[in-house]
Amino acid sequence: MPRVKAVRAAIGSDIGLMIDANQVLDVDAAIRLGDALVPFDIAWFEEPVPAHALEDSAKVAKALRMPIASGENEYTRYGFRRMIETGAASILMPDLQRVGGVTEFSRVGALAASFDLPISSHLFPEMSLQLLAHVPTAHSLEYVEWFAPLYKEKIKLVDGTAQIPDAPGWGMSLDRDAIHHHVL
């Protein structure tokens, strides 16, 4: 807890603090940790138990007073529907690459909206930004700069909010020289 306390103190109370357990806990440990995190006003607890163990995730979600985020390891809208039906997650996180691309991501977004559930992306912010823009329950864009060097344009952040580019297509173009440099 000292590290969580230090991070909360450093970022203040106006910024959401998310915790990702990366699926390493069992139900009891996840509930104990979740309870211990309550004083730090956690925005979400991501995948505290193995992602495929939906019933376990549902037990954790029911026991805790914070949202459970999950979905980066789900591959279809049907799996997301099962997550919703079991109560395994209250914030859905499709990964554009794993979920089957634009069409399936959009379907997950529509499914989340039909249940008034927030959706956040998992990685690929340059592409996910445009997809989240059309989901009425979009919550947040996971912003990791792993692929940023491959694009000519950069995502612009204004007061912590990603700005949707207005250029044609995705609004961002690949930098062929950078791709050549990183791939070859």
N, C-alpha and C positions, 0 to 999 in steps of 0.2 A: 503493500500500500504506500510506502514512502514515495515511490516514483510517481504513482498516480496523483498523490497529494501535491508533489512538486510541480507536475505538469499543470494541474488545475490552478495552482497558485501563479504559475508563469503566464498562463493564457487568460486568466480571469474568468469571470462567471458569464460573460457575454458570448463566449465561443463554445460551440458544441465539442465535447470530448467523447470520442468513440473508442471502444475497447474491442479488440479482435483477439479471440482466444485461439483461433486457427484450429478448431475442432479437437483440442487436446484434453478436454475435461469430460468427466462423467456427470450424470445428472446432479448428484449430491454436491460434488465439488463446484459445479457451475452455479448452483443455487447459493452455496456459501460465499463464493466470490462475488456474485451479483449483489447479495445482501450487504457485503462489506463495502461495495462500491457506491451504494446509495448516497452517502454524504457528499460525494463528488459530482453529483448531478450529471450522470452519464447519459449521453444522447442516444447511444445504442450499444448493445452487447452483441458483437458479431460472431456467429458460429461458435458458440461455447462448447457444443458437443458435436460428434461426427455428423456431417451434413446429411448423410443418408438415413440417420436415425431420427426420423421426423417425430415419432411419438416421444422420444426423449427430449427433443427440442421443445415440443409442446408442453411437456411437464415443466421445463425450465421457464418457458414463457409465462405459464400460468402462475408460477410461484413468485416471479419477480415483478418489481414495479418499474421496469424499464423495457423499452422495445428490444426485441430480438431481431437482428438483421441476418439474412441468409439468402443464398441463391447463386453465388458465384460458381458453385459446383453443380448446378442444375442445368440440364441440357434441353429441356422442352417446356412448353407452356403447360403440358399435362403434369409435369413434376411440380411446377409452380402452383398449379391448381390444387394438387395434393398438399403442398405446404400450407396453403390457405385453409383448406378443409380441416386439416389436423390442428391448426393454430400454431404451427411450428415457427412461424415468423410473422412479425408485424411490419417489417420493412423488407421489401423484396429487392434483391441485388443481382439482376442478370448480367452476365459477362457476355459482351457482344460476340466474341469469338466462340465461346463454348455453347452459347444458346442457339447457335445456328444462323447468326447474322441478323441483318436488318429486319426481315419479315418476322422472325420468331421473337426478337427483342420487342418489336412493336406490338405483337400479340400479347406478350407478357405485360407490357405497359397498359394495354387495354384491359386486361384481366385485373391488374392492380387497381386501375381506376374504377372498374365496375364494383369493387369491394371497398372503395375509398381507402386503399392502402398506399402508403408512400412507396416510391421506388427510387433507388439510387443505382447508379452505374457501378460496374466493377471494371476498372482499368479502361484503356482505350478512350481517354477523354476527348481526343480530337474528333472521333466519330460519334461517341456516345452523346456528346453535347447536343447535336442536332436531333437525335432520337428522343432525348429527354424533353426537348423543347415542345414536343407535341403531346406529352403525357400530362394530364391535368393534376396528377398527384405526384409529380416529380419532386423529390426531396433534396437530392444533392448529386453532384458530379464528383466521382472519385477522381482526384487530380494527382496523377503520378506522371512525371516527365520522362518516363522510360523511352517513349517513341518520339518525343518532341523534336529531337535533332533531325528526324526524317521529314519534317514538314518545313515549308518555306515560311508559313505564318505561325504565330504562336497564339495560344489561347490568351485572351486579354481578361484580366481580373480587375474588376472595379469594386472596391469595398467588399472584397471577398466573394463577389458574384461573377461567374464566368459569363462573358458577353457572347451572344450567338453571332457568329460571323454572317455577313449578308452577301458575301461573294457567291457566285453560282455553285451549284452542287453541294458538296459538304461544307463549302466555305473555306476550305483549306486545301492546299495543293502539296503534293509530294516533291521533295527536293531530290532530284535524280542524282546529283553529285554526292549528296550526303548518303543516299542509299548505296551508291557505288562504293563510297569510302567505308561504310559500316559492314557491308555484306561481302565485299571482295577483298 
